[in-house]
């Protein structure tokens, strides 16, 4: 994935670690994964006893600082890893979406790193560009009832061949390229922003890879 030079200068450390997985077998739910999620969620609750402790985490802080700079209020729209961890610490279990999404969400909740996922058969990987949004550019994200109009401050990922936005970075992925039970090949992105090290992104890549191999290969 290429990044516009203007963004590289404005946000040193902005960028992704990419990870591709092929020949997947994705299910709606897998009881082995559900049991494993309970184990990991128990550990997260034991390690972080109060919601107040999350906001001071350096990774959460880095995402929050970046959100403010790209027009997203993190007190209303929380960074992905933070939102998942808050759900767990608040006593709720992670939602069951499908075994692939659940696998990388679990890794994100443990590390606070935002993870993006795109069906490789629905995008033109060689044409992906991270750029500043154009004013009034439209985006339909996962879970949205209708497309939103962007202000021109946001950072987005564009499929230049399709002339479509596949993500508002690192906030939400596109509905058109989301991973479903029919997906076979996926591009995963560990979303970096200033203040987050490559080592921290790699840790999430390793965890995500491990969980996907365990629950989307043999299921």
MIZA-182990 format. One record per residue (C-alpha): x, y, z. Coordinates in steps of 0.5 Angstrom, whole numbers, plus 500, padded with zeros to 3 digits. Layout:
N
<u X, v Y, w Z>
...
This chain:
219
<u 500, v 500, w 500>
<u 503, v 507, w 498>
<u 502, v 513, w 502>
<u 502, v 520, w 500>
<u 508, v 524, w 501>
<u 504, v 530, w 505>
<u 502, v 525, w 510>
<u 509, v 522, w 511>
<u 511, v 529, w 512>
<u 505, v 531, w 517>
<u 505, v 524, w 521>
<u 512, v 521, w 522>
<u 510, v 514, w 524>
<u 504, v 513, w 520>
<u 503, v 507, w 516>
<u 501, v 499, w 516>
<u 504, v 493, w 517>
<u 501, v 488, w 512>
<u 499, v 481, w 513>
<u 496, v 476, w 507>
<u 492, v 470, w 509>
<u 490, v 465, w 503>
<u 485, v 459, w 503>
<u 481, v 461, w 509>
<u 475, v 457, w 512>
<u 471, v 462, w 516>
<u 465, v 460, w 520>
<u 460, v 464, w 523>
<u 462, v 461, w 530>
<u 466, v 456, w 533>
<u 466, v 453, w 540>
<u 473, v 452, w 540>
<u 474, v 460, w 539>
<u 468, v 462, w 544>
<u 472, v 458, w 549>
<u 479, v 461, w 548>
<u 475, v 468, w 548>
<u 473, v 467, w 555>
<u 480, v 465, w 557>
<u 483, v 471, w 554>
<u 477, v 476, w 556>
<u 479, v 473, w 563>
<u 486, v 475, w 563>
<u 484, v 482, w 560>
<u 480, v 483, w 566>
<u 485, v 481, w 571>
<u 490, v 485, w 568>
<u 486, v 491, w 567>
<u 482, v 492, w 573>
<u 479, v 499, w 572>
<u 476, v 503, w 565>
<u 480, v 509, w 568>
<u 487, v 505, w 567>
<u 486, v 505, w 559>
<u 486, v 512, w 557>
<u 493, v 513, w 560>
<u 496, v 507, w 556>
<u 501, v 509, w 551>
<u 498, v 506, w 545>
<u 491, v 508, w 547>
<u 494, v 515, w 548>
<u 497, v 515, w 541>
<u 491, v 513, w 537>
<u 487, v 519, w 541>
<u 492, v 524, w 539>
<u 492, v 522, w 532>
<u 484, v 522, w 532>
<u 483, v 529, w 534>
<u 488, v 531, w 528>
<u 484, v 528, w 523>
<u 477, v 530, w 525>
<u 475, v 524, w 530>
<u 473, v 525, w 537>
<u 476, v 519, w 541>
<u 471, v 521, w 547>
<u 465, v 519, w 542>
<u 468, v 514, w 537>
<u 474, v 510, w 541>
<u 480, v 507, w 537>
<u 478, v 500, w 536>
<u 483, v 496, w 541>
<u 481, v 501, w 546>
<u 473, v 500, w 545>
<u 474, v 492, w 545>
<u 478, v 492, w 551>
<u 473, v 497, w 554>
<u 467, v 492, w 553>
<u 471, v 486, w 556>
<u 473, v 490, w 562>
<u 466, v 493, w 563>
<u 463, v 486, w 563>
<u 461, v 484, w 556>
<u 464, v 479, w 552>
<u 466, v 480, w 545>
<u 461, v 480, w 539>
<u 461, v 474, w 535>
<u 461, v 476, w 528>
<u 465, v 471, w 524>
<u 471, v 466, w 526>
<u 476, v 471, w 522>
<u 474, v 478, w 525>
<u 473, v 475, w 532>
<u 480, v 472, w 531>
<u 483, v 479, w 530>
<u 479, v 483, w 534>
<u 481, v 478, w 540>
<u 489, v 480, w 538>
<u 487, v 488, w 538>
<u 483, v 487, w 545>
<u 490, v 485, w 548>
<u 495, v 490, w 544>
<u 490, v 496, w 543>
<u 493, v 496, w 536>
<u 487, v 497, w 531>
<u 487, v 492, w 525>
<u 484, v 493, w 518>
<u 481, v 487, w 514>
<u 479, v 487, w 507>
<u 477, v 481, w 502>
<u 483, v 481, w 497>
<u 478, v 479, w 492>
<u 474, v 485, w 493>
<u 479, v 490, w 492>
<u 485, v 492, w 487>
<u 491, v 491, w 492>
<u 496, v 494, w 488>
<u 492, v 500, w 487>
<u 491, v 502, w 494>
<u 493, v 509, w 497>
<u 493, v 512, w 504>
<u 491, v 519, w 503>
<u 488, v 525, w 505>
<u 480, v 525, w 504>
<u 477, v 530, w 499>
<u 472, v 534, w 502>
<u 465, v 531, w 500>
<u 468, v 525, w 499>
<u 463, v 519, w 501>
<u 464, v 513, w 505>
<u 460, v 507, w 507>
<u 463, v 503, w 513>
<u 461, v 497, w 516>
<u 455, v 497, w 520>
<u 453, v 504, w 517>
<u 446, v 505, w 514>
<u 448, v 510, w 509>
<u 454, v 513, w 506>
<u 457, v 519, w 510>
<u 460, v 525, w 507>
<u 467, v 527, w 509>
<u 470, v 533, w 511>
<u 477, v 533, w 508>
<u 481, v 532, w 514>
<u 480, v 525, w 515>
<u 485, v 520, w 513>
<u 483, v 515, w 508>
<u 485, v 509, w 504>
<u 483, v 509, w 497>
<u 482, v 503, w 491>
<u 484, v 507, w 486>
<u 482, v 502, w 480>
<u 475, v 502, w 483>
<u 475, v 509, w 485>
<u 472, v 507, w 492>
<u 474, v 508, w 499>
<u 476, v 502, w 503>
<u 477, v 505, w 510>
<u 477, v 511, w 514>
<u 484, v 510, w 517>
<u 484, v 507, w 522>
<u 477, v 508, w 524>
<u 473, v 504, w 520>
<u 473, v 499, w 514>
<u 468, v 499, w 508>
<u 462, v 495, w 508>
<u 464, v 493, w 500>
<u 470, v 490, w 502>
<u 469, v 487, w 509>
<u 471, v 479, w 511>
<u 465, v 475, w 511>
<u 464, v 467, w 511>
<u 465, v 467, w 504>
<u 471, v 470, w 504>
<u 477, v 466, w 502>
<u 483, v 471, w 502>
<u 484, v 477, w 506>
<u 489, v 483, w 507>
<u 490, v 485, w 514>
<u 493, v 491, w 516>
<u 496, v 493, w 523>
<u 495, v 500, w 523>
<u 500, v 505, w 526>
<u 500, v 512, w 528>
<u 505, v 517, w 531>
<u 508, v 514, w 537>
<u 506, v 507, w 536>
<u 513, v 503, w 535>
<u 514, v 497, w 529>
<u 515, v 492, w 535>
<u 508, v 494, w 537>
<u 505, v 493, w 531>
<u 509, v 486, w 530>
<u 506, v 483, w 536>
<u 499, v 484, w 534>
<u 501, v 481, w 527>
<u 504, v 475, w 530>
<u 498, v 474, w 535>
<u 493, v 475, w 529>
<u 496, v 470, w 525>
<u 496, v 465, w 530>
<u 489, v 466, w 532>
<u 487, v 466, w 525>
<u 491, v 459, w 523>
<u 488, v 456, w 529>
<u 481, v 458, w 528>
<u 480, v 459, w 520>
<u 484, v 453, w 518>
<u 482, v 447, w 521>
<u 475, v 449, w 523>
